[in-house]
Amino acid sequence: MNILVINAGSSSLKFQLYNMDHEEVLAKGKVERIGMESAILSYEPESGAEIREVEEILEHTTAIRKVLAILVHKEHGVLSSMDEIDAVGHRIVHGGESFSSSVIVNEDVKREIKRLFDLAPLHNPAHMLGIQAVETNMPNVPQAVVFDTAFHQTMPPKSYLYPIPMVLYKKHKIRRYGFHGTSHAYVSERAAAFLRWPLHELKIVTCHIGNGASCAAVLNGRSVDTSMGLTPLEGLMMGTRSGDIDPAIVPFAMGKEELTLNEVTSMLNKHSGLMAVSGLSSDMREIVEAMEAGDRNAALAFDMYEYRLRKYIGAFAAAMNGMDVLVFTAGVGENSAAMRRAVCRNLTFLGLELDEPANEQPSAAERAISTTGSKVQVLVIPTNEELVIARDTHRLILDSKEDVV
């Protein structure tokens, strides 16, 4: 079975085509600058060089049509016809309280995703455009949706409720939802498999740290707390997001700088974090390079990022009354030996011992970077959210066929 995985943004669309018989990626790519005359289609087949095309792509329906066309291209394609695509799986950022697992797309599901637009105005509308574009181009192909928030629906009320008037939760569903759930679920399962230990017996803190970043407390395979909240702004310091701040800063800054609500929202989401403190970049690689060259602002940005991450790890260890495994994943987690070393250096009170040579190893493989005597196992697990989406879509399609029989 071939599954096309789509992650649609407001002006971009990422895709991967999987053959689920061997869970292999047949092709992948993205469409950028949708809505412009100079949109870019990047395409990389399993065996072949990357192809880039620049042309006018004004909306998502055209973007999907271009993706399908290159997948069946006589020279560069990996399929004979579009009929070889058995299903499409979509990433959806926000599922609210409505979805605790992945589901097949139907009219009720689409209606609920639209109802949640207010909770994720930058993401869910774009995801819906992706679903509608597939419907237009492949009306008879089943679609499934996989939610970033679903994994965290196991959090208890003491974790997800805010200490604000309860009427705000009852009327507007203002609560902690958490994000990156697909990644947290995947790496916690892979950590248990790597250690050959039952997932339901482990206390795991997973750190998905990239330009966007979050931690999760995974107790016996279930998310019991996570750092992101109602939106992806809460929690860790990130590339351009502030993470946790005193909420009184918002009205104070608005008054002092005469900022509008949109302006202060943009400041906290797009002009804060590593970028704001370093004055240089939101990319951890550039931050580390500048820090090593003596840039004090870069060093401060690095230290603040590490300190806030380490505090969350400690808090989640306390939430679970211990920690068996610490997992690093995503861009920074998988690639920054300097960040992993800085974090682990100050967690020795937990009995954690870092294996320095293993930490420095530039490998893309799953691996342990703690010593054999460490009481906490520290792992680097490359995340694979697209594979999770493909797997869930595959399972749902097979289940639906069994139900029909």
C-alpha positions as CSV (number, residue, x, y, z in Angstrom):
1,M,0.0,0.0,0.0
2,N,1.3,3.5,-0.9
3,I,0.5,6.3,1.5
4,L,1.1,10.0,0.6
5,V,1.8,12.1,3.7
6,I,1.1,15.8,3.6
7,N,1.9,18.6,6.0
8,A,0.2,21.7,4.6
9,G,1.1,25.2,5.8
10,S,-0.4,28.5,4.8
11,S,2.2,29.1,2.1
12,S,4.0,25.7,1.9
13,L,3.3,22.0,1.6
14,K,5.7,19.2,2.6
15,F,5.1,15.6,1.3
16,Q,6.5,12.1,1.5
17,L,5.3,9.1,-0.4
18,Y,5.6,5.8,1.5
19,N,5.4,2.2,0.4
20,M,4.1,0.5,3.5
21,D,5.1,-3.0,2.6
22,H,8.6,-2.1,3.7
23,E,8.0,1.3,5.2
24,E,10.3,2.9,2.6
25,V,10.2,6.5,1.4
26,L,9.7,6.4,-2.4
27,A,9.9,10.2,-2.8
28,K,9.7,13.4,-0.8
29,G,9.7,17.1,-1.3
30,K,8.0,20.4,-0.6
31,V,6.3,23.3,-2.3
32,E,7.2,26.7,-1.0
33,R,5.9,30.2,-1.6
34,I,2.4,29.0,-2.5
35,G,0.4,32.0,-3.7
36,M,3.2,33.6,-5.6
37,E,4.4,33.6,-9.2
38,S,7.8,32.3,-8.1
39,A,6.7,29.3,-6.1
40,I,9.3,26.5,-5.7
41,L,8.7,22.8,-6.0
42,S,11.5,20.6,-4.6
43,Y,11.3,16.9,-5.4
44,E,13.7,14.1,-4.4
45,P,12.9,10.5,-5.6
46,E,14.3,7.6,-3.6
47,S,17.1,7.0,-6.2
48,G,17.9,10.2,-8.0
49,A,19.0,13.8,-7.7
50,E,16.8,16.5,-6.3
51,I,14.7,18.4,-8.8
52,R,13.7,22.1,-8.4
53,E,11.1,23.9,-10.4
54,V,10.1,27.5,-10.1
55,E,6.6,28.4,-11.4
56,E,3.4,30.1,-10.6
57,I,1.4,28.2,-7.9
58,L,-1.3,30.4,-6.5
59,E,-3.2,27.9,-4.2
60,H,-3.0,24.5,-2.6
61,T,-5.1,22.7,-5.2
62,T,-2.6,23.6,-7.8
63,A,0.3,22.6,-5.5
64,I,-1.2,19.1,-4.9
65,R,-1.7,18.8,-8.7
66,K,1.9,19.6,-9.3
67,V,3.1,17.1,-6.6
68,L,0.9,14.3,-8.2
69,A,2.2,15.2,-11.6
70,I,5.8,14.8,-10.7
71,L,5.2,11.6,-8.7
72,V,3.9,10.0,-12.0
73,H,6.4,11.8,-14.3
74,K,7.8,9.5,-17.0
75,E,11.4,10.3,-16.2
76,H,11.4,11.3,-12.6
77,G,8.3,9.7,-11.2
78,V,8.1,6.8,-8.9
79,L,4.5,5.7,-9.7
80,S,2.9,4.6,-13.0
81,S,-0.3,6.4,-12.2
82,M,-2.1,8.3,-9.4
83,D,-4.2,5.1,-8.9
84,E,-1.2,3.7,-7.1
85,I,-1.8,6.1,-4.2
86,D,-4.0,4.2,-1.8
87,A,-4.5,6.9,0.8
88,V,-3.4,10.3,2.0
89,G,-2.4,11.1,5.6
90,H,-2.4,14.7,6.9
91,R,-0.7,16.3,9.9
92,I,-3.2,18.4,11.9
93,V,-1.7,20.6,14.6
94,H,-4.8,21.0,16.8
95,G,-7.4,18.4,17.6
96,G,-8.7,20.1,20.8
97,E,-10.5,17.8,23.2
98,S,-12.4,16.2,20.3
99,F,-9.6,13.9,19.0
100,S,-7.5,11.6,21.2
101,S,-6.4,9.4,18.2
102,S,-6.0,9.6,14.4
103,V,-9.2,9.3,12.3
104,I,-10.5,8.8,8.8
105,V,-11.6,12.1,7.2
106,N,-15.4,12.5,6.8
107,E,-17.8,15.5,7.0
108,D,-18.0,15.4,10.8
109,V,-14.2,15.4,11.1
110,K,-13.8,18.3,8.7
111,R,-16.5,20.3,10.6
112,E,-14.8,19.8,13.9
113,I,-11.3,20.8,12.5
114,K,-12.9,24.0,11.2
115,R,-14.5,24.6,14.6
116,L,-11.0,24.5,16.1
117,F,-9.7,27.2,13.8
118,D,-9.7,29.7,16.7
119,L,-7.3,27.5,18.7
120,A,-4.8,27.2,15.9
121,P,-5.5,30.1,13.4
122,L,-2.1,29.8,11.8
123,H,-2.2,26.0,11.3
124,N,-5.6,24.3,11.1
125,P,-7.0,26.5,8.2
126,A,-3.9,25.6,6.2
127,H,-4.3,21.9,7.0
128,M,-7.9,22.1,5.8
129,L,-6.7,23.6,2.5
130,G,-4.6,20.5,2.1
131,I,-7.5,18.2,2.7
132,Q,-9.7,20.1,0.3
133,A,-6.9,20.1,-2.3
134,V,-6.6,16.4,-2.1
135,E,-10.4,16.0,-2.4
136,T,-10.3,18.1,-5.6
137,N,-7.5,16.2,-7.2
138,M,-8.2,12.7,-5.9
139,P,-11.9,12.6,-4.9
140,N,-12.0,8.8,-4.4
141,V,-8.9,8.4,-2.3
142,P,-9.5,8.0,1.4
143,Q,-7.8,10.5,3.8
144,A,-6.8,10.3,7.4
145,V,-5.7,13.0,9.9
146,V,-3.1,12.7,12.7
147,F,-3.2,15.3,15.4
148,D,-0.2,16.9,17.2
149,T,-2.4,17.2,20.4
150,A,-3.8,13.7,20.5
151,F,-1.0,12.0,22.5
152,H,-1.4,14.6,25.3
153,Q,-5.1,13.9,25.8
154,T,-4.1,11.4,28.5
155,M,-3.0,14.3,30.8
156,P,-4.9,14.6,34.0
157,P,-6.9,17.8,34.9
158,K,-4.2,18.9,37.4
159,S,-1.8,19.0,34.4
160,Y,-4.0,20.5,31.7
161,L,-6.1,23.1,33.6
162,Y,-4.8,26.6,34.3
163,P,-5.5,28.4,37.6
164,I,-7.8,30.9,36.1
165,P,-11.6,31.2,36.3
166,M,-13.1,27.8,35.4
167,V,-15.7,29.6,33.2
168,L,-12.9,30.2,30.7
169,Y,-12.3,26.5,30.4
170,K,-16.0,25.6,30.3
171,K,-17.0,28.2,27.7
172,H,-13.8,28.5,25.6
173,K,-11.8,25.4,26.3
174,I,-8.8,27.4,27.5
175,R,-6.5,24.7,28.8
176,R,-3.1,23.1,28.1
177,Y,-3.2,20.9,25.0
178,G,0.5,20.4,24.1
179,F,2.0,19.8,20.7
180,H,4.6,17.7,19.0
181,G,2.6,14.7,20.3
182,T,3.3,12.6,17.3
183,S,7.1,13.0,17.9
184,H,6.9,12.5,21.7
185,A,4.9,9.3,21.2
186,Y,7.3,7.9,18.5
187,V,10.5,8.6,20.4
188,S,9.2,7.2,23.7
189,E,8.2,4.0,22.0
190,R,11.5,3.8,20.2
191,A,13.4,4.4,23.5
192,A,11.6,1.4,25.1
193,A,12.4,-0.7,22.1
194,F,16.0,0.4,22.1
195,L,16.4,-0.5,25.7
196,R,14.4,-3.7,25.4
197,W,12.2,-2.6,28.3
198,P,8.4,-2.5,28.4
199,L,7.2,1.0,27.7
200,H,4.5,0.7,30.4
201,E,7.2,0.3,33.1
202,L,9.3,3.4,32.2
203,K,9.4,7.0,33.3
204,I,10.6,9.0,30.3
205,V,11.2,12.7,29.6
206,T,11.3,13.4,25.9
207,C,12.9,16.6,24.6
208,H,11.8,17.6,21.1
209,I,14.0,20.6,20.6
210,G,14.3,22.3,17.3
211,N,13.2,25.8,16.2
212,G,10.0,24.9,18.0
213,A,10.6,23.0,21.2
214,S,8.7,21.1,23.9
215,C,9.2,18.5,26.6
216,A,6.9,15.8,27.7
217,A,6.6,13.6,30.8
218,V,5.7,10.1,29.6
219,L,4.7,7.8,32.4
220,N,4.1,4.2,31.5
221,G,3.6,5.1,27.9
222,R,1.1,7.9,28.6
223,S,1.7,11.7,28.4
224,V,1.0,13.1,31.9
225,D,2.4,16.6,31.3
226,T,4.0,18.7,28.5
227,S,5.6,22.1,28.2
228,M,3.5,23.7,25.4
229,G,0.1,24.9,26.4
230,L,-3.0,26.3,24.8
231,T,-0.7,27.3,22.0
232,P,2.9,26.4,21.0
233,L,4.1,29.6,22.6
234,E,4.2,28.3,26.2
235,G,7.1,26.4,27.7
236,L,10.7,26.3,26.5
237,M,12.7,29.1,25.0
238,M,12.7,28.5,21.2
239,G,14.2,29.8,18.0
240,T,11.9,32.8,17.8
241,R,9.3,32.1,20.5
242,S,9.7,33.4,24.0
243,G,8.4,30.4,25.9
244,D,7.3,31.1,29.5
245,I,7.2,34.7,30.6
246,D,5.3,36.7,33.2
247,P,1.9,37.3,31.6
248,A,1.9,40.8,33.0
249,I,4.7,41.6,30.5
250,V,2.1,41.7,27.7
251,P,-0.1,44.6,28.9
252,F,3.0,46.4,30.3
253,A,4.9,46.3,27.0
254,M,1.7,47.2,25.1
255,G,1.3,50.3,27.2
256,K,5.0,51.4,27.2
257,E,5.6,50.7,23.5
258,E,2.1,51.4,22.2
259,L,1.9,48.0,20.7
260,T,-1.3,46.5,19.3
261,L,-2.4,43.0,20.2
262,N,-1.2,41.7,16.9
263,E,2.2,43.4,17.3
264,V,2.8,41.9,20.7
265,T,1.7,38.5,19.6
266,S,4.1,38.7,16.6
267,M,6.9,39.9,19.0
268,L,6.5,36.8,21.3
269,N,6.2,34.3,18.4
270,K,8.5,35.6,15.7
271,H,10.9,38.1,17.3
272,S,11.9,36.5,20.7
273,G,13.8,33.4,21.8
274,L,17.3,32.7,20.5
275,M,16.9,35.3,17.8
276,A,16.1,38.1,20.3
277,V,18.7,37.3,22.9
278,S,21.6,36.6,20.5
279,G,20.7,39.4,18.0
280,L,22.1,37.0,15.5
281,S,20.1,33.9,14.6
282,S,17.4,31.5,15.6
283,D,19.6,28.6,14.4
284,M,21.4,26.8,17.2
285,R,24.3,25.8,14.9
286,E,25.0,29.5,14.3
287,I,24.6,30.3,18.0
288,V,27.1,27.7,19.0
289,E,29.6,28.8,16.3
290,A,29.3,32.4,17.4
291,M,29.6,31.4,21.1
292,E,32.8,29.5,20.4
293,A,34.1,32.6,18.6
294,G,33.6,34.7,21.7
295,D,30.2,36.3,21.1
296,R,28.8,37.1,24.5
297,N,25.2,37.5,23.4
298,A,25.3,34.1,21.6
299,A,26.7,32.6,24.8
300,L,23.9,34.1,26.8
301,A,21.3,32.8,24.4
302,F,22.7,29.3,24.6
303,D,22.9,29.4,28.4
304,M,19.3,30.6,28.7
305,Y,18.0,28.0,26.3
306,E,19.9,25.2,28.2
307,Y,18.9,26.5,31.6
308,R,15.1,26.6,30.8
309,L,15.3,23.2,29.2
310,R,17.0,21.7,32.2
311,K,14.5,23.2,34.6
312,Y,11.6,21.5,32.6
313,I,13.5,18.1,32.7
314,G,13.8,18.4,36.5
315,A,10.2,19.4,36.9
316,F,9.0,16.5,34.8
317,A,11.2,14.1,36.8
318,A,9.5,15.4,39.9
319,A,6.1,15.1,38.3
320,M,6.8,11.4,37.8
321,N,8.7,10.8,41.0
322,G,11.7,9.8,39.0
323,M,13.2,9.4,35.6
324,D,14.5,6.3,33.9
325,V,15.2,7.7,30.5
326,L,16.0,11.1,29.0
327,V,15.5,11.4,25.2
328,F,16.8,14.1,22.9
329,T,15.2,14.5,19.5
330,A,14.5,16.9,16.6
331,G,17.0,19.3,15.0
332,V,18.8,20.6,18.1
333,G,18.3,17.4,20.2
334,E,19.7,15.2,17.5
335,N,22.6,17.4,16.3
336,S,23.9,19.6,19.0
337,A,26.4,17.7,21.2
338,A,27.1,21.0,22.9
339,M,23.5,21.4,24.1
340,R,23.2,17.8,25.2
341,R,26.4,18.1,27.1
342,A,25.4,21.3,28.9
343,V,22.1,19.9,29.9
344,C,23.4,16.6,31.2
345,R,26.3,18.2,33.1
346,N,23.9,19.6,35.6
347,L,21.7,16.6,36.0
348,T,24.2,14.4,37.8
349,F,22.1,14.7,41.1
350,L,19.7,12.3,39.3
351,G,22.5,9.7,38.9
352,L,22.9,10.7,35.2
353,E,26.4,10.2,33.7
354,L,27.1,11.3,30.2
355,D,29.4,9.3,27.9
356,E,31.3,12.1,26.3
357,P,32.8,10.3,23.3
358,A,29.3,8.8,22.5
359,N,27.8,12.2,22.8
360,E,30.3,13.7,20.4
361,Q,29.7,11.0,17.8
362,P,28.1,12.6,14.7
363,S,25.6,9.8,14.0
364,A,22.0,9.8,12.7
365,A,21.3,6.4,14.3
366,E,19.4,5.7,17.6
367,R,22.1,5.5,20.3
368,A,22.8,5.8,24.0
369,I,25.0,8.7,25.1
370,S,25.1,7.8,28.8
371,T,27.6,5.6,30.6
372,T,26.9,1.9,31.4
373,G,26.7,2.9,35.1
374,S,24.3,5.8,34.6
375,K,21.1,5.5,36.6
376,V,19.3,7.5,33.9
377,Q,19.6,6.3,30.4
378,V,20.2,9.1,28.0
379,L,19.3,8.5,24.3
380,V,19.4,10.3,21.0
381,I,16.4,9.1,19.0
382,P,15.8,10.7,15.5
383,T,12.2,11.6,15.3
384,N,10.0,10.5,12.3
385,E,6.6,12.1,12.5
386,E,5.9,11.4,8.8
387,L,6.3,7.7,9.4
388,V,3.9,7.8,12.3
389,I,1.3,9.6,10.0
390,A,1.9,6.9,7.4
391,R,1.5,4.1,9.9
392,D,-1.7,5.5,11.4
393,T,-3.2,6.1,8.0
394,H,-2.3,2.6,6.9
395,R,-3.8,1.1,10.0
396,L,-7.0,3.1,9.7
397,I,-7.5,2.1,6.0
398,L,-6.9,-1.5,6.8
399,D,-9.4,-1.3,9.7
400,S,-12.0,0.4,7.6
401,K,-11.7,-2.4,4.9
402,E,-12.2,-5.1,7.6
403,D,-15.3,-3.2,8.9
404,V,-16.8,-3.3,5.4
405,V,-16.1,-7.0,5.1
